[in-house]
Amino acid sequence: MKIIFTGGSGRFGKKFKNKTTIKNIFYPSSKEMDITDYNSVKKYLSKSKPTTVIHCAALSRPMDIHDKEVSRSIDINIIGTANLVKFCSENKIKFVYFSTNYVYPGITGKYKESDPLLPYNNYAWSKLGGECAVQMYKESLIIRLCMTEKPFVHKYAFDDLITNFIFHDEVVKMMPKLLKKKGILNLGGPVQSVYKFAKKYNPKIKSVISSNFLKKKIPTNHSMDISKLKKIIK
């Protein structure tokens, strides 16, 4: 197995590079392979000849950048993903795509992989746009993630926001068991409020309510059903 990992310089990419036990992984820079340019993708992957591409490169934070720079969001998260899928599908290369739990509506929570999708912000729409391309290629795995850095970096945590936060390093440990899977997979931790999650690691963290803290009202339950994941990693 030879793996190309996009986004190696990102927050998760750095953790993955330092912690993974998987061998024979290469981390091209954006200069070596510009995912927004199909010719660049074709040139690099034709030369490297991978068996698998793990696609983590994305425009993410701050969230409002996807409102301010719509074209950039589309180029990186949608067109960039489509370029990679296009080449992988033509050359029978396994494709693993890191998406987000924000593609779910965020109303009822405990969403299954087969539940309807409705992103609430442009970041989530851009990731769902990437999913559309990946869904067309059957030799692929879409991972809908809910992860964060360790330690929890914020001074405040939402007590009314229910989710499945899991730390980066825990995701890294799971990856060897996931690489051969196909389809769609929810990946996260136990369902709980962000405040309850964060308080375990920082007893001094302060609880806040999202509607009192944010300018825009947001859906407050993006939690996922992770029963499929539990069967894989048990």
C-alpha positions as a LaTeX table, in Angstrom:
\begin{tabular}{lrrr}
\hline
Residue & $x$ (\AA) & $y$ (\AA) & $z$ (\AA) \\
\hline
Met1 & 0.00 & 0.00 & 0.00 \\
Lys2 & 1.22 & 3.49 & $-0.90$ \\
Ile3 & $-0.76$ & 6.41 & 0.50 \\
Ile4 & $-0.86$ & 10.07 & $-0.48$ \\
Phe5 & $-2.16$ & 12.31 & 2.32 \\
Thr6 & $-3.35$ & 15.81 & 1.40 \\
Gly7 & $-3.38$ & 18.50 & 4.06 \\
Gly8 & $-0.30$ & 17.30 & 5.91 \\
Ser9 & 0.51 & 20.83 & 7.10 \\
Gly10 & $-2.93$ & 21.32 & 8.69 \\
Arg11 & $-3.87$ & 20.83 & 12.35 \\
Phe12 & $-5.01$ & 17.24 & 11.92 \\
Gly13 & $-2.39$ & 16.50 & 9.27 \\
Lys14 & 0.46 & 17.36 & 11.63 \\
Lys15 & $-1.00$ & 15.15 & 14.34 \\
Phe16 & $-1.52$ & 12.32 & 11.87 \\
Lys17 & 2.05 & 12.58 & 10.59 \\
Asn18 & 3.49 & 12.41 & 14.12 \\
Lys19 & 1.21 & 9.73 & 15.58 \\
Thr20 & 0.21 & 7.29 & 12.83 \\
Thr21 & 1.50 & 3.74 & 12.72 \\
Ile22 & 0.62 & 3.38 & 9.03 \\
Lys23 & 3.67 & 3.02 & 6.80 \\
Asn24 & 4.52 & 4.32 & 3.33 \\
Ile25 & 2.61 & 7.62 & 3.51 \\
Phe26 & 3.62 & 10.72 & 1.58 \\
Tyr27 & 2.52 & 14.29 & 2.32 \\
Pro28 & 2.77 & 16.55 & $-0.74$ \\
Ser29 & 2.80 & 20.29 & $-0.20$ \\
Ser30 & 0.44 & 22.54 & $-2.15$ \\
Lys31 & 3.39 & 23.48 & $-4.36$ \\
Glu32 & 4.04 & 19.84 & $-5.19$ \\
Met33 & 0.35 & 19.16 & $-5.87$ \\
Asp34 & $-2.12$ & 22.01 & $-6.25$ \\
Ile35 & $-5.50$ & 20.31 & $-5.86$ \\
Thr36 & $-7.30$ & 23.25 & $-7.51$ \\
Asp37 & $-5.37$ & 22.51 & $-10.74$ \\
Tyr38 & $-6.26$ & 19.17 & $-12.33$ \\
Asn39 & $-3.04$ & 19.09 & $-14.36$ \\
Ser40 & $-1.03$ & 19.45 & $-11.16$ \\
Val41 & $-3.02$ & 16.62 & $-9.56$ \\
Lys42 & $-2.53$ & 14.42 & $-12.62$ \\
Lys43 & 1.20 & 15.12 & $-12.80$ \\
Tyr44 & 1.89 & 14.36 & $-9.13$ \\
Leu45 & $-0.33$ & 11.29 & $-8.77$ \\
Ser46 & 0.78 & 9.82 & $-12.11$ \\
Lys47 & 4.37 & 9.99 & $-10.90$ \\
Ser48 & 3.76 & 8.83 & $-7.30$ \\
Lys49 & 1.34 & 6.00 & $-8.26$ \\
Pro50 & $-0.52$ & 5.64 & $-4.92$ \\
Thr51 & $-2.96$ & 2.89 & $-4.06$ \\
Thr52 & $-4.89$ & 5.22 & $-1.71$ \\
Val53 & $-5.46$ & 8.96 & $-1.34$ \\
Ile54 & $-6.53$ & 10.33 & 2.05 \\
His55 & $-7.95$ & 13.79 & 1.40 \\
Cys56 & $-7.82$ & 16.12 & 4.40 \\
Ala57 & $-6.74$ & 19.34 & 2.68 \\
Ala58 & $-9.51$ & 21.92 & 3.07 \\
Leu59 & $-10.36$ & 25.51 & 3.79 \\
Ser60 & $-11.94$ & 25.44 & 7.23 \\
Arg61 & $-11.45$ & 28.11 & 9.89 \\
Pro62 & $-12.54$ & 30.75 & 10.51 \\
Met63 & $-16.02$ & 29.68 & 9.48 \\
Asp64 & $-16.96$ & 33.11 & 8.12 \\
Ile65 & $-14.19$ & 32.91 & 5.53 \\
His66 & $-16.60$ & 30.77 & 3.50 \\
Asp67 & $-19.01$ & 33.71 & 3.41 \\
Lys68 & $-16.31$ & 36.29 & 2.66 \\
Glu69 & $-14.38$ & 34.24 & 0.09 \\
Val70 & $-16.96$ & 32.05 & $-1.64$ \\
Ser71 & $-14.82$ & 31.47 & $-4.75$ \\
Arg72 & $-11.85$ & 30.30 & $-2.67$ \\
Ser73 & $-14.10$ & 27.96 & $-0.68$ \\
Ile74 & $-15.49$ & 26.48 & $-3.89$ \\
Asp75 & $-12.04$ & 26.14 & $-5.49$ \\
Ile76 & $-10.43$ & 24.32 & $-2.56$ \\
Asn77 & $-13.22$ & 22.30 & $-0.97$ \\
Ile78 & $-15.37$ & 21.45 & $-3.98$ \\
Ile79 & $-13.28$ & 21.72 & $-7.15$ \\
Gly80 & $-10.13$ & 20.50 & $-5.39$ \\
Thr81 & $-11.92$ & 17.42 & $-4.13$ \\
Ala82 & $-13.51$ & 16.80 & $-7.52$ \\
Asn83 & $-10.11$ & 16.98 & $-9.23$ \\
Leu84 & $-8.72$ & 14.30 & $-6.93$ \\
Val85 & $-11.77$ & 12.05 & $-7.32$ \\
Lys86 & $-11.64$ & 12.46 & $-11.07$ \\
Phe87 & $-8.06$ & 11.18 & $-11.26$ \\
Cys88 & $-8.59$ & 8.43 & $-8.67$ \\
Ser89 & $-11.69$ & 7.13 & $-10.45$ \\
Glu90 & $-9.85$ & 6.99 & $-13.78$ \\
Asn91 & $-6.92$ & 5.11 & $-12.21$ \\
Lys92 & $-8.72$ & 2.88 & $-9.68$ \\
Ile93 & $-7.17$ & 4.52 & $-6.61$ \\
Lys94 & $-9.00$ & 4.19 & $-3.27$ \\
Phe95 & $-10.22$ & 7.59 & $-2.07$ \\
Val96 & $-10.84$ & 8.56 & 1.57 \\
Tyr97 & $-12.55$ & 11.92 & 2.15 \\
Phe98 & $-12.74$ & 13.81 & 5.43 \\
Ser99 & $-16.11$ & 15.56 & 5.63 \\
Thr100 & $-17.96$ & 17.03 & 8.62 \\
Asn101 & $-20.95$ & 16.33 & 10.85 \\
Tyr102 & $-22.18$ & 19.82 & 9.94 \\
Val103 & $-23.68$ & 18.40 & 6.74 \\
Tyr104 & $-26.56$ & 17.17 & 8.94 \\
Pro105 & $-29.42$ & 19.58 & 9.79 \\
Gly106 & $-28.45$ & 19.88 & 13.47 \\
Ile107 & $-32.02$ & 19.77 & 14.79 \\
Thr108 & $-32.81$ & 16.32 & 16.20 \\
Gly109 & $-29.31$ & 14.87 & 16.59 \\
Lys110 & $-28.05$ & 11.27 & 16.55 \\
Tyr111 & $-28.03$ & 11.29 & 12.77 \\
Lys112 & $-27.37$ & 8.06 & 10.90 \\
Glu113 & $-25.25$ & 7.95 & 7.75 \\
Ser114 & $-28.41$ & 7.44 & 5.67 \\
Asp115 & $-30.32$ & 10.42 & 7.11 \\
Pro116 & $-31.15$ & 13.48 & 4.99 \\
Leu117 & $-28.57$ & 16.25 & 4.84 \\
Leu118 & $-29.02$ & 20.01 & 5.16 \\
Pro119 & $-25.92$ & 22.14 & 5.89 \\
Tyr120 & $-26.52$ & 25.31 & 7.87 \\
Asn121 & $-23.46$ & 27.31 & 6.76 \\
Asn122 & $-21.23$ & 27.72 & 3.72 \\
Tyr123 & $-18.41$ & 25.64 & 5.20 \\
Ala124 & $-20.73$ & 22.64 & 5.47 \\
Trp125 & $-22.10$ & 23.27 & 1.97 \\
Ser126 & $-18.56$ & 23.28 & 0.60 \\
Lys127 & $-17.83$ & 19.94 & 2.29 \\
Leu128 & $-21.08$ & 18.48 & 1.02 \\
Gly129 & $-20.12$ & 19.72 & $-2.44$ \\
Gly130 & $-16.99$ & 17.61 & $-2.11$ \\
Glu131 & $-19.07$ & 14.66 & $-0.97$ \\
Cys132 & $-21.11$ & 14.84 & $-4.18$ \\
Ala133 & $-18.04$ & 14.06 & $-6.26$ \\
Val134 & $-16.87$ & 11.31 & $-3.88$ \\
Gln135 & $-20.30$ & 9.64 & $-3.88$ \\
Met136 & $-19.99$ & 9.11 & $-7.64$ \\
Tyr137 & $-16.92$ & 6.89 & $-7.14$ \\
Lys138 & $-17.63$ & 3.59 & $-5.39$ \\
Glu139 & $-14.02$ & 2.87 & $-4.37$ \\
Ser140 & $-14.28$ & 5.56 & $-1.71$ \\
Leu141 & $-14.97$ & 6.27 & 1.94 \\
Ile142 & $-16.60$ & 9.44 & 3.23 \\
Ile143 & $-15.85$ & 10.08 & 6.91 \\
Arg144 & $-18.17$ & 12.59 & 8.58 \\
Leu145 & $-16.05$ & 13.84 & 11.45 \\
Cys146 & $-16.52$ & 15.76 & 14.65 \\
Met147 & $-13.02$ & 16.33 & 16.05 \\
Thr148 & $-11.04$ & 18.99 & 17.87 \\
Glu149 & $-7.54$ & 19.76 & 19.13 \\
Lys150 & $-6.15$ & 18.46 & 22.39 \\
Pro151 & $-6.12$ & 20.18 & 24.80 \\
Phe152 & $-9.43$ & 21.99 & 24.26 \\
Val153 & $-8.13$ & 25.45 & 23.39 \\
His154 & $-11.11$ & 27.67 & 24.26 \\
Lys155 & $-11.90$ & 29.45 & 27.54 \\
Tyr156 & $-15.64$ & 28.97 & 27.03 \\
Ala157 & $-17.78$ & 26.01 & 25.93 \\
Phe158 & $-21.41$ & 25.82 & 24.81 \\
Asp159 & $-23.67$ & 24.01 & 27.24 \\
Asp160 & $-26.56$ & 23.88 & 24.75 \\
Leu161 & $-24.58$ & 22.54 & 21.78 \\
Ile162 & $-24.83$ & 18.74 & 21.58 \\
Thr163 & $-22.26$ & 16.94 & 19.49 \\
Asn164 & $-19.72$ & 14.05 & 19.28 \\
Phe165 & $-16.36$ & 15.72 & 19.88 \\
Ile166 & $-13.30$ & 13.49 & 19.74 \\
Phe167 & $-9.63$ & 14.48 & 19.83 \\
His168 & $-7.37$ & 14.32 & 16.79 \\
Asp169 & $-5.09$ & 11.66 & 18.24 \\
Glu170 & $-8.03$ & 9.30 & 18.84 \\
Val171 & $-8.99$ & 9.60 & 15.17 \\
Val172 & $-5.42$ & 8.80 & 14.15 \\
Lys173 & $-5.54$ & 5.55 & 16.15 \\
Met174 & $-8.71$ & 4.45 & 14.35 \\
Met175 & $-7.50$ & 5.07 & 10.81 \\
Pro176 & $-5.72$ & 1.72 & 10.18 \\
Lys177 & $-9.06$ & $-0.08$ & 10.69 \\
Leu178 & $-10.95$ & 2.33 & 8.45 \\
Leu179 & $-8.79$ & 2.50 & 5.32 \\
Lys180 & $-10.29$ & $-0.58$ & 3.67 \\
Lys181 & $-13.89$ & 0.46 & 4.34 \\
Lys182 & $-16.18$ & 1.99 & 1.73 \\
Gly183 & $-19.32$ & 4.10 & 1.78 \\
Ile184 & $-20.10$ & 6.65 & 4.49 \\
Leu185 & $-19.05$ & 6.56 & 8.14 \\
Asn186 & $-19.86$ & 8.81 & 11.09 \\
Leu187 & $-16.80$ & 9.31 & 13.28 \\
Gly188 & $-16.89$ & 10.93 & 16.68 \\
Gly189 & $-17.09$ & 10.34 & 20.41 \\
Pro190 & $-19.99$ & 9.98 & 22.89 \\
Val191 & $-23.00$ & 12.25 & 22.44 \\
Gln192 & $-22.74$ & 15.13 & 24.93 \\
Ser193 & $-22.65$ & 18.91 & 25.20 \\
Val194 & $-19.46$ & 20.71 & 24.24 \\
Tyr195 & $-19.26$ & 22.00 & 27.82 \\
Lys196 & $-19.49$ & 18.50 & 29.32 \\
Phe197 & $-16.81$ & 17.28 & 26.93 \\
Ala198 & $-14.45$ & 20.18 & 27.65 \\
Lys199 & $-14.96$ & 20.20 & 31.42 \\
Lys200 & $-13.39$ & 16.73 & 31.71 \\
Tyr201 & $-10.10$ & 18.19 & 30.56 \\
Asn202 & $-10.41$ & 21.72 & 31.95 \\
Pro203 & $-12.44$ & 22.01 & 35.19 \\
Lys204 & $-12.11$ & 25.81 & 35.05 \\
Ile205 & $-13.76$ & 26.21 & 31.66 \\
Lys206 & $-16.82$ & 28.47 & 31.66 \\
Ser207 & $-20.25$ & 27.44 & 30.40 \\
Val208 & $-22.06$ & 29.68 & 27.89 \\
Ile209 & $-25.27$ & 29.49 & 25.86 \\
Ser210 & $-24.77$ & 29.80 & 22.12 \\
Ser211 & $-27.63$ & 32.28 & 21.56 \\
Asn212 & $-26.09$ & 34.64 & 24.14 \\
Phe213 & $-22.59$ & 34.31 & 22.73 \\
Leu214 & $-23.00$ & 34.19 & 18.93 \\
Lys215 & $-24.33$ & 36.85 & 16.57 \\
Lys216 & $-26.25$ & 34.26 & 14.53 \\
Lys217 & $-28.49$ & 31.52 & 15.85 \\
Ile218 & $-27.18$ & 28.07 & 14.95 \\
Pro219 & $-28.63$ & 24.53 & 15.05 \\
Thr220 & $-27.68$ & 23.05 & 18.40 \\
Asn221 & $-27.65$ & 19.26 & 17.89 \\
His222 & $-25.27$ & 17.92 & 15.25 \\
Ser223 & $-24.67$ & 14.69 & 17.15 \\
Met224 & $-24.30$ & 11.50 & 15.12 \\
Asp225 & $-25.18$ & 7.86 & 15.56 \\
Ile226 & $-21.76$ & 6.15 & 15.71 \\
Ser227 & $-22.97$ & 2.55 & 16.08 \\
Lys228 & $-21.47$ & 1.65 & 12.68 \\
Leu229 & $-18.08$ & 2.97 & 13.81 \\
Lys230 & $-18.23$ & 1.02 & 17.08 \\
Lys231 & $-18.65$ & $-2.25$ & 15.20 \\
Ile232 & $-15.55$ & $-1.53$ & 13.12 \\
Ile233 & $-13.19$ & $-0.50$ & 15.93 \\
Lys234 & $-14.30$ & $-2.94$ & 18.65 \\
\hline
\end{tabular}
